[in-house]
Amino acid sequence: MTLVPRHSALYPPQLARLDAAPALLYVYGDPVLLHARQLAVVGARDPTPGGRHDAREFARALASAGLIITSGLARGIDAAAHEGALAAAGRTLAALGSGLDVLYPPEHRDLAERMLARGGALVSEFPPGSAPRRAHFPRRNRLIGALSCGTLVIEAAIHSGSLITARWAARLGRRVFAVPGSIHNPLSRGCHALLRAGARLVESPADVLAGLDLPYVNQSPAPSGVAPESGATRPPALDKDFEILLDALGFEPLSIDALADRTGLPSPNLASMLLILELEGRIGLHAGGRYSRVHTSFEGTPRGGDEGDGKYSF
């Protein structure tokens, strides 16, 4: 463990500008990473399959572009973002709401160890032995927002901690990005609130890089040691009934009964078809036995700059 006091050359200058900046940081891993160009990727702890996929793929592409992916090691979007960075052989940093020796959630110990093994870091302002208390997490979110040059929010409820991170980022003059979603999804409401307040709407990693004035290279790197996908490993072509089902199944979660009404296919047939599509990675299963399609790729063309002007009112 490295101790980084506020007067140290290792202390990140972007954090020192905070009012009541932490007097001391505790760091596992490479403390120099605190000075690297970081992008925060945060969101819901119980995301939809599409949200989890988006977090991983955004993080993978942005790590490939040279950004350090920073998040909070929490369940859901945070973990997917860390995993995405690792899949790109990138480095990723986690700020904790506990002491570094009290990892939370405990099931992410393996993830934390893999992050450190790949040159990443864990950072906390709480001394060893500190439990993950509720009051610690807003301070952890403030740390994430302050360390990063921008914050990307993917699926967040209207009162989520992710919005605390975004507000700190905006207050410090950093760019805030949000991925829009369905008006029927409660996890879209936080992102939509950010967009109304001036955050930049993004649909692809290229949009984020454009917002940070960084170049975009159209590439989809495979995880380290994995060969590029060949035609033999792609999902097979769909027959007519599967095409009907997939067309009826949008990105909104639907029950089997609703799908039977839309397609006219028998419910027993639908159950087996849905299982096949899920195994092929075309759809995701939600709570309550509902299904939705998942996004499979991003367009590489940055959007125009008129979605948000960088002036935030939240």
N, C-alpha and C positions, 0 to 999 in steps of 0.2 A: 504493500500500500504506500502511495506517495501522498504526503501532506503538502498542500499548495496554499500558503497564506496569501493574504491580499497584497502584501508588499513584494511577493516573489515575481521574478521574470516569467515564471510559468503560469501565473494567474492570467486568465483570458481578458484582454482589454475590453471586449464587448460586454463582459459581465461587470467589470469594475465601474462602468458608468451607471449601473443601477443605484437608485437610492437604497440605502441599507443593504448593500451588496454583502454576500456571505463573507465573514472574516476569514474563513478557512474552508477549503475544499478537500475532500478525501477522494482519492483516485486509485482505482485498480486499472492496470494497463498502461498505455502510453499517454502521459499527461500533455505531450505536445499536440495531441489530437484536439485539445481544447481550443487551439489557435487555428485549426483548419476551417475551411469553408463548409459550414454545416447547413443542412436543410432539415427542419423538423417535420416529421410525418406522424400525425396523431389522429385519433378517432375513437369510435365506439369500442367498448369491451366485449360486446356481443353483436358483432356486425352480421350483415347478410353474407352469404357466400360470395356474391358479387363484390361487396365492399372489401372483403378479405382478399379476394383476387386482385382488385384494383390496387390495394395498398402494397401488395407484394410486387406487382408489375411496375407500378410507379417507382417504388424504391429501387428495384433492380435496374431500371433504365437510368435513373438519376445517379445511382452509385456508379454505373458504367461511365457516366459523364464526368466523374471525378468528385462528386459531392459526398461528404460524410453524412450518412443518414442518422439523425438523432431522434430518439423517442424515449418512452418511459418504461419499457420492458413489461408493460401491462398485457393482459389478455387481449385478444382481438386484433385491432388495427395495429397497435404498437408492435406486437410480436410478429405480425405479417410483414411490417416494414423492416424490422431487423432481419428477418429471414430473406426478404428480397435483396437486401444489400449483400448478405452473405452469398446468395445465389449468383451474384455478379462478381464474386471474389472482391467485393468492396469492403470498406471498413465502416463500422457503425458504433454509435455511442449511446449509452443509456443513462439517463438521470433518474435517481431513485428517491423515493419518499421514505427511506429507511436507512439504517446503517448498511455499509457495503457487505457486512457479514450476516445480514438478515435479509436475504433476497426475497422479494415479494413480486409475484406469487412464487411459492417454492418450486412449482413444477417447471419454472423457466430457468432453473439452475444450469441445465445442459445447454440451453440457448446462450446464457451468459458466458459459459465456459468456451463455447465455440466463437463467440464474439471476441473474447480476449485472445484466443488462439490465432485469430485472423488479424491481429493488430488493432483491435477496437479498445474501448475503454468503458468503465463504469464510473460515475461520479455522483457524489452526494455532499450536501452541506451538513448532514447529520452524522454525529460521531458513531463509531462502532457500538453495537448493542442497541441502537435506537430501533424501536418497533415501528412498523408501518402504520402510523396513526392517521386518522382522517384529516387532521389539520396540517399534516406534512405535505399532502399531495398538491394543494394550490401553490405551495412554495416550490415543489418539484416542477410544476407546470411553468412557473415563472422562470425557473432556471433553463428549461428547454427553449422557451421563447426567446430568452436573452442570448443564449449561446448561438442561435441559428441566424443565418442571413434571411431566412424566410420560413414560413410555416404553412404546410399543406394539411388541410383537414379533409378527411374522408369518412363520411357517415358520423354524425354527432347529434345527440338529442339537444334540445333547446337549452337545457341547463347543465350540459356536460362539462367536465374538466377541460376538454379540448378547446372550448371557447375561451377558457381562462388563458390557455397558452396563446391562442390567437390574439386576444386582447393585449397581452403583454407584448407580443411581437409588434402589433400595430402602434402601441404606445411608444415603443422604442424606435419607430420609423422603419421597421422591417416589412417586407412584402408578405401579405397574407393571401393564400390561395384556397379555394374550396371547390370540391367536386359536387355538382348538382345531382339531385336524385328525384325520385317520384314524389309528388305532392301527397301521396297516400302513405308514405313511409315515414314514421316518426323520427327515424334516424337521419332524414334529410332536412329536418327543420332547422337544426343548428347551422348546417351549411348554407341554407337559404337565408337565414338571418345574417350571416357573415356577408353573403353576396349583396343583400340589400344595403348593408352598411359600407360597402365599397371594396370588399375583397375581390380578387380577380377570379373569374370563372375559368376553370381548366377542364379539359376533356382528355388530355394526353400529357405525357412527360415533356413533350416539346413545348407545350404551353407554359409549363413551369420554367423551363430553361429560358424561354423568350422573356418571361417576366423578370428573370434575374440577369438579363442581358448576357446570357451564355450561349455558345453555339450548340446546335443540335446535330447529332450524327445518327442517322436512321439505322439502328442496329438492334438486334434482339439477342444478346449474349446468352449462351447456354451455361448452366452451372458448371463450375470447375470440374474437369474430368468427364464431362458428359458430351458425347458426340452430337452434332446437329441432327435434328429430327429428319428421318428419311421417310419417303413415301410409304414404306411398309409399316411404319409405326403410327401413321395418322389414323384417326377414326374412320371407319368405313363409310361409304356413301349410304344415305338413308333411303329406305323404301318409302312408298307413298304414304302409308299410315304414320310412319315416324315423321315424315315431313309435315303432315297435317297437324300432328301433336305439337311439334316444335313451333310451327307457325301460330298455333293457338296459345302457346305458352310464351308470354312476353317476359319482361324483366320484373313484373309484379308477382309476388308469391300467390299461387292458386292451389286450391284443394283438388283432389281427384274428382270429387263430385262436380266442381265447377268446370273442370276439363272435359268431363263426360258430356256436360251440357253443350260446351263449345264445339266439340269434335264429333259427337254422335258415336264415339267408340265405347264399348263396354268397359265398365270399371275394372274388372279382373284383368283385361288385356292392358289397360292403361298402367296398372301397377307394375307389371313386368316390363313394359316399355320404358317407364320412367326409371326403373332400376338400371336398365341398360344405358340410357342416356346419362344417368348420373355417373356410372362407372366409366363412361367415355369422356367425362369432364365437360359435357355440353350443358348440364343443368345442375342446380344446387338444391339441397333439401333444407327447408326451414322448419322452425318449431311448429308443432301442430300438424305435421304431415303435409305441408304445402311445398310447392316447387316453383322455381323460376329459372329462366335462362341465365347463363353467366357470360360476361364479356370475355372474348377470346383474344382481342388484340386492340392496339391503339393506333390511330392515324398519326403519321409523323409530321403533319403540317401544322405549325403553330397557328393559333387563332389570332385575329386582330386584337389590338390593345384597347378596345372600347368596353370590355366587360367590367372593368373596375379602374378607377383613376388613381388608386393609391391613397385616397383620402378617406379615412375611416371615422365613423361616428359612434362606434361601440366602445 
